Amino acid sequence: MTLTYQGKLFAEYPDVVSVKQMCIMLGGISMKTAYKLLGNGEIHHLKIGKSFKIPKICCLLYTSPSPRD
C-alpha cells in the first residue's frame, strides 16, 4: 500500500489530528492505547502544553507495513 493511497484513505482528516481523531483513524483504539503508542514513541507527535498534536502522515506511516531488511 503506498502513501498516496493511504492519503486518500484519511482525506477527511486535517493534516494534524488530535488523540481522539487518531483513535478513530486507527480503527477505534482506546485513548489509553493511543497514549501508550505516543508515550512509547511508536507514533511521532508534538506536545503543546498538555495537548498532543499528531501529524496525519505519522498515523499513515504507523499503519503502513514496515519494509523488510
TIMI-2910 file (N, C-alpha, C, CB; in pm, 1 decimal, decimal comma, always signed):
<rs>
+----------+----------+----------+----------+----------+----------+----------+----------+----------+----------+----------+----------+------+
!      n_x !      n_y !      n_z !     ca_x !     ca_y !     ca_z !      c_x !      c_y !      c_z !     cb_x !     cb_y !     cb_z ! resn !
+----------+----------+----------+----------+----------+----------+----------+----------+----------+----------+----------+----------+------+
!    +85,1 !   -116,6 !     +0,0 !     +0,0 !     +0,0 !     +0,0 !    +90,1 !   +123,5 !     +0,0 !    -97,0 !     -0,5 !   +122,4 !  Met !
!    +66,6 !   +211,7 !    -90,8 !   +150,3 !   +331,1 !    -99,9 !    +91,8 !   +443,7 !    -16,7 !   +165,5 !   +375,5 !   -245,8 !  Thr !
!   +176,7 !   +541,0 !    +14,6 !   +129,6 !   +655,7 !    +92,3 !    +25,9 !   +736,9 !    +16,3 !   +246,5 !   +744,7 !   +130,5 !  Leu !
!    +33,3 !   +735,6 !   -117,6 !    -65,9 !   +807,6 !   -197,0 !   -204,5 !   +748,9 !   -172,2 !    -30,7 !   +801,8 !   -347,6 !  Thr !
!   -213,8 !   +618,3 !   -173,0 !   -341,8 !   +552,5 !   -147,3 !   -388,9 !   +580,4 !     -5,2 !   -330,4 !   +401,1 !   -170,8 !  Tyr !
!   -298,1 !   +569,3 !    +91,5 !   -335,0 !   +592,0 !   +229,8 !   -377,8 !   +736,3 !   +252,7 !   -219,6 !   +556,6 !   +321,4 !  Gln !
!   -317,0 !   +830,8 !   +182,3 !   -356,4 !   +970,9 !   +194,1 !   -501,5 !   +990,2 !   +155,0 !   -267,1 !  +1059,1 !   +108,0 !  Gly !
!   -545,9 !   +916,5 !    +54,7 !   -685,9 !   +922,1 !    +14,0 !   -774,7 !   +855,6 !   +117,3 !   -705,0 !   +856,0 !   -122,2 !  Lys !
!   -720,5 !   +756,1 !   +185,0 !   -796,0 !   +684,0 !   +287,0 !   -836,2 !   +776,4 !   +401,3 !   -714,1 !   +566,7 !   +340,7 !  Leu !
!   -749,0 !   +867,0 !   +442,6 !   -775,1 !   +959,1 !   +552,7 !   -793,1 !  +1102,7 !   +503,6 !   -661,8 !   +952,7 !   +654,0 !  Phe !
!   -846,4 !  +1119,0 !   +384,0 !   -858,8 !  +1251,7 !   +323,6 !   -950,4 !  +1344,8 !   +403,4 !   -910,8 !  +1238,8 !   +182,1 !  Ala !
!  -1045,7 !  +1289,5 !   +477,7 !  -1140,7 !  +1373,5 !   +550,9 !  -1082,4 !  +1430,2 !   +680,4 !  -1265,4 !  +1294,0 !   +582,3 !  Glu !
!   -963,0 !  +1385,9 !   +717,5 !   -898,6 !  +1434,5 !   +840,4 !   -803,3 !  +1549,7 !   +809,4 !   -822,3 !  +1319,9 !   +910,7 !  Tyr !
!   -785,9 !  +1641,6 !   +904,8 !   -691,1 !  +1751,5 !   +883,9 !   -547,4 !  +1699,1 !   +885,0 !   -709,2 !  +1860,3 !   +992,5 !  Pro !
!   -452,1 !  +1783,4 !   +845,8 !   -311,4 !  +1743,1 !   +840,0 !   -253,9 !  +1713,2 !   +977,6 !   -229,2 !  +1851,1 !   +773,4 !  Asp !
!   -308,1 !  +1774,9 !  +1080,9 !   -266,8 !  +1749,2 !  +1218,6 !   -391,0 !  +1709,8 !  +1296,2 !   -196,2 !  +1874,3 !  +1282,9 !  Val !
!   -385,8 !  +1592,1 !  +1359,4 !   -504,0 !  +1539,5 !  +1426,9 !   -484,9 !  +1535,6 !  +1578,4 !   -536,6 !  +1400,0 !  +1374,8 !  Val !
!   -596,2 !  +1525,0 !  +1647,7 !   -594,9 !  +1510,9 !  +1794,0 !   -584,0 !  +1362,6 !  +1829,4 !   -723,5 !  +1574,0 !  +1858,1 !  Ser !
!   -566,6 !  +1333,8 !  +1955,7 !   -559,2 !  +1194,8 !  +2000,3 !   -692,1 !  +1124,0 !  +1972,5 !   -524,0 !  +1187,4 !  +2151,5 !  Val !
!   -801,0 !  +1192,5 !  +1995,7 !   -933,4 !  +1133,5 !  +1970,5 !   -950,2 !  +1097,6 !  +1822,1 !  -1045,3 !  +1231,5 !  +2014,4 !  Lys !
!   -909,2 !  +1187,2 !  +1733,4 !   -916,9 !  +1159,9 !  +1590,1 !   -824,9 !  +1044,0 !  +1552,1 !   -880,2 !  +1285,6 !  +1509,6 !  Gln !
!   -705,4 !  +1040,1 !  +1612,9 !   -611,6 !   +932,6 !  +1585,2 !   -671,8 !   +797,7 !  +1624,2 !   -479,6 !   +956,0 !  +1659,8 !  Met !
!   -743,5 !   +793,7 !  +1737,3 !   -808,6 !   +670,2 !  +1781,3 !   -905,7 !   +619,5 !  +1674,8 !   -882,8 !   +692,6 !  +1914,4 !  Cys !
!   -981,9 !   +709,1 !  +1618,7 !  -1078,0 !   +672,0 !  +1514,5 !  -1004,7 !   +624,4 !  +1389,3 !  -1170,5 !   +791,2 !  +1480,5 !  Ile !
!   -898,9 !   +695,5 !  +1351,5 !   -821,7 !   +658,9 !  +1232,6 !   -759,9 !   +519,4 !  +1245,7 !   -711,8 !   +762,1 !  +1207,6 !  Met !
!   -724,0 !   +482,1 !  +1366,7 !   -659,1 !   +353,0 !  +1389,6 !   -759,1 !   +243,4 !  +1425,7 !   -555,7 !   +365,9 !  +1499,8 !  Leu !
!   -880,4 !   +260,7 !  +1385,7 !   -979,0 !   +154,6 !  +1399,4 !  -1054,0 !   +153,4 !  +1530,3 !   -913,6 !    +25,7 !  +1382,2 !  Gly !
!  -1056,4 !   +266,0 !  +1599,4 !  -1133,2 !   +273,7 !  +1722,9 !  -1057,8 !   +223,4 !  +1844,9 !  -1259,1 !   +196,4 !  +1707,9 !  Gly !
!   -925,9 !   +242,1 !  +1845,3 !   -848,5 !   +201,6 !  +1963,4 !   -886,5 !   +290,2 !  +2081,3 !   -695,2 !   +210,0 !  +1935,7 !  Ile !
!   -856,8 !   +244,5 !  +2201,2 !   -890,8 !   +322,7 !  +2320,3 !   -792,9 !   +438,8 !  +2337,7 !   -890,4 !   +232,9 !  +2446,1 !  Ser !
!   -834,7 !   +536,7 !  +2415,2 !   -748,4 !   +651,2 !  +2444,3 !   -624,1 !   +604,1 !  +2520,7 !   -825,6 !   +759,1 !  +2526,1 !  Met !
!   -641,4 !   +506,6 !  +2608,7 !   -529,1 !   +453,6 !  +2685,1 !   -423,7 !   +392,8 !  +2592,0 !   -578,1 !   +348,3 !  +2786,1 !  Lys !
!   -468,2 !   +315,3 !  +2494,9 !   -377,1 !   +256,0 !  +2397,2 !   -309,7 !   +365,0 !  +2314,4 !   -452,6 !   +157,7 !  +2305,3 !  Thr !
!   -385,1 !   +466,3 !  +2276,2 !   -330,5 !   +576,3 !  +2197,4 !   -219,1 !   +647,0 !  +2274,3 !   -441,5 !   +676,1 !  +2160,0 !  Ala !
!   -242,1 !   +676,7 !  +2401,4 !   -139,3 !   +743,1 !  +2481,2 !    -16,8 !   +654,1 !  +2501,4 !   -196,2 !   +783,9 !  +2616,4 !  Tyr !
!    -37,0 !   +522,2 !  +2506,4 !    +77,4 !   +430,2 !  +2514,9 !   +160,2 !   +435,8 !  +2387,1 !    +29,2 !   +285,5 !  +2540,7 !  Lys !
!    +93,4 !   +435,7 !  +2271,9 !   +164,5 !   +444,8 !  +2143,7 !   +244,5 !   +574,8 !  +2134,8 !    +65,0 !   +435,8 !  +2026,1 !  Leu !
!   +185,6 !   +683,0 !  +2180,4 !   +254,4 !   +811,8 !  +2177,7 !   +369,6 !   +813,2 !  +2278,0 !   +156,0 !   +926,1 !  +2207,9 !  Leu !
!   +344,0 !   +762,4 !  +2397,4 !   +445,6 !   +762,1 !  +2501,7 !   +565,2 !   +674,0 !  +2469,0 !   +384,9 !   +717,6 !  +2630,7 !  Gly !
!   +541,4 !   +561,8 !  +2398,9 !   +648,6 !   +470,9 !  +2360,0 !   +724,7 !   +519,1 !  +2237,1 !   +592,3 !   +333,5 !  +2334,0 !  Asn !
!   +675,1 !   +626,6 !  +2174,3 !   +740,8 !   +678,7 !  +2054,7 !   +708,0 !   +600,9 !  +1928,4 !   +888,3 !   +679,1 !  +2074,8 !  Gly !
!   +606,7 !   +515,1 !  +1935,3 !   +568,9 !   +437,7 !  +1816,6 !   +502,1 !   +525,9 !  +1711,5 !   +475,1 !   +323,2 !  +1855,6 !  Glu !
!   +437,5 !   +631,7 !  +1755,7 !   +379,0 !   +730,6 !  +1664,8 !   +437,1 !   +865,5 !  +1703,5 !   +220,6 !   +731,4 !  +1671,8 !  Ile !
!   +502,0 !   +929,3 !  +1609,5 !   +563,3 !  +1059,5 !  +1635,3 !   +454,6 !  +1165,4 !  +1653,7 !   +658,9 !  +1099,0 !  +1519,8 !  His !
!   +482,6 !  +1262,1 !  +1739,3 !   +382,6 !  +1363,8 !  +1773,0 !   +451,5 !  +1488,6 !  +1827,8 !   +280,5 !  +1308,7 !  +1876,0 !  His !
!   +372,2 !  +1591,6 !  +1844,6 !   +415,9 !  +1714,4 !  +1910,2 !   +331,6 !  +1730,5 !  +2034,8 !   +403,3 !  +1839,4 !  +1815,6 !  Leu !
!   +392,3 !  +1776,2 !  +2141,4 !   +315,9 !  +1804,3 !  +2262,1 !   +321,1 !  +1954,4 !  +2284,7 !   +371,4 !  +1725,5 !  +2386,2 !  Lys !
!   +205,5 !  +2016,1 !  +2283,1 !   +194,2 !  +2160,0 !  +2302,4 !   +112,6 !  +2180,8 !  +2429,0 !   +127,9 !  +2231,3 !  +2177,8 !  Ile !
!   +181,2 !  +2223,8 !  +2534,0 !   +115,4 !  +2233,2 !  +2663,4 !    +77,8 !  +2093,8 !  +2709,3 !     -9,2 !  +2324,7 !  +2656,6 !  Gly !
!    -50,8 !  +2073,1 !  +2734,8 !    -99,0 !  +1941,2 !  +2776,0 !   -156,3 !  +1860,8 !  +2660,0 !   -203,9 !  +1956,1 !  +2883,7 !  Lys !
!   -166,8 !  +1921,6 !  +2543,2 !   -230,4 !  +1852,6 !  +2431,1 !   -127,3 !  +1793,3 !  +2334,8 !   -322,2 !  +1948,4 !  +2356,0 !  Ser !
!   -166,4 !  +1681,9 !  +2275,2 !    -84,7 !  +1614,1 !  +2175,8 !   -137,7 !  +1650,2 !  +2037,5 !    -85,2 !  +1459,6 !  +2197,8 !  Phe !
!    -46,6 !  +1678,3 !  +1946,3 !    -81,3 !  +1703,7 !  +1806,5 !     -5,1 !  +1602,2 !  +1723,0 !    -47,1 !  +1851,9 !  +1763,0 !  Lys !
!    -77,5 !  +1526,7 !  +1643,4 !    -17,9 !  +1418,3 !  +1566,3 !    -31,8 !  +1450,3 !  +1417,4 !    -85,1 !  +1281,4 !  +1600,7 !  Ile !
!    +80,2 !  +1465,5 !  +1346,9 !    +70,7 !  +1483,7 !  +1201,5 !     +6,0 !  +1359,9 !  +1138,2 !   +211,8 !  +1509,6 !  +1139,5 !  Pro !
!    -84,9 !  +1383,3 !  +1046,7 !   -157,2 !  +1273,1 !   +982,3 !    -60,4 !  +1174,3 !   +917,5 !   -255,1 !  +1327,6 !   +876,9 !  Lys !
!    +48,3 !  +1223,6 !   +862,7 !   +145,6 !  +1136,8 !   +796,2 !   +203,2 !  +1035,1 !   +894,6 !   +259,0 !  +1220,6 !   +733,7 !  Ile !
!   +213,8 !  +1070,7 !  +1022,5 !   +266,7 !   +977,6 !  +1123,3 !   +169,8 !   +861,9 !  +1146,5 !   +293,7 !  +1051,3 !  +1256,3 !  Cys !
!    +41,4 !   +889,4 !  +1141,1 !    -58,3 !   +781,7 !  +1150,6 !    -51,5 !   +693,2 !  +1026,8 !   -201,2 !   +840,0 !  +1167,3 !  Cys !
!    -31,9 !   +754,6 !   +912,0 !    -21,0 !   +678,4 !   +787,7 !   +101,5 !   +587,5 !   +791,0 !    -13,7 !   +773,2 !   +666,7 !  Leu !
!   +212,7 !   +641,0 !   +837,6 !   +334,8 !   +561,2 !   +845,1 !   +320,6 !   +447,1 !   +945,5 !   +453,5 !   +649,7 !   +882,7 !  Leu !
!   +250,6 !   +470,6 !  +1053,5 !   +228,8 !   +366,3 !  +1154,2 !   +146,1 !   +252,2 !  +1097,6 !   +159,8 !   +424,5 !  +1277,8 !  Tyr !
!    +49,0 !   +283,0 !  +1013,9 !    -38,1 !   +178,9 !   +957,9 !    +21,5 !   +110,4 !   +836,8 !   -171,1 !   +237,7 !   +920,7 !  Thr !
!   +125,2 !   +167,2 !   +778,1 !   +185,6 !   +104,9 !   +659,7 !   +278,3 !     -8,5 !   +701,6 !   +263,1 !   +209,6 !   +576,0 !  Ser !
!   +286,5 !   -111,1 !   +619,1 !   +374,8 !   -223,2 !   +651,7 !   +520,7 !   -177,4 !   +654,9 !   +356,9 !   -337,6 !   +549,6 !  Pro !
!   +597,4 !   -233,4 !   +746,6 !   +739,4 !   -199,4 !   +758,2 !   +817,0 !   -268,1 !   +646,4 !   +795,8 !   -240,6 !   +897,4 !  Ser !
!   +912,1 !   -196,6 !   +587,0 !   +995,3 !   -262,3 !   +485,0 !  +1083,4 !   -368,6 !   +549,5 !  +1082,7 !   -158,4 !   +410,1 !  Pro !
!  +1100,7 !   -477,1 !   +480,5 !  +1182,7 !   -585,8 !   +534,1 !  +1329,4 !   -556,7 !   +510,3 !  +1143,9 !   -720,6 !   +470,6 !  Arg !
!  +1411,6 !   -601,7 !   +603,0 !  +1556,9 !   -580,4 !   +593,1 !  +1617,4 !   -667,4 !   +486,0 !  +1625,1 !   -608,4 !   +726,5 !  Asp !
+----------+----------+----------+----------+----------+----------+----------+----------+----------+----------+----------+----------+------+
</rs>
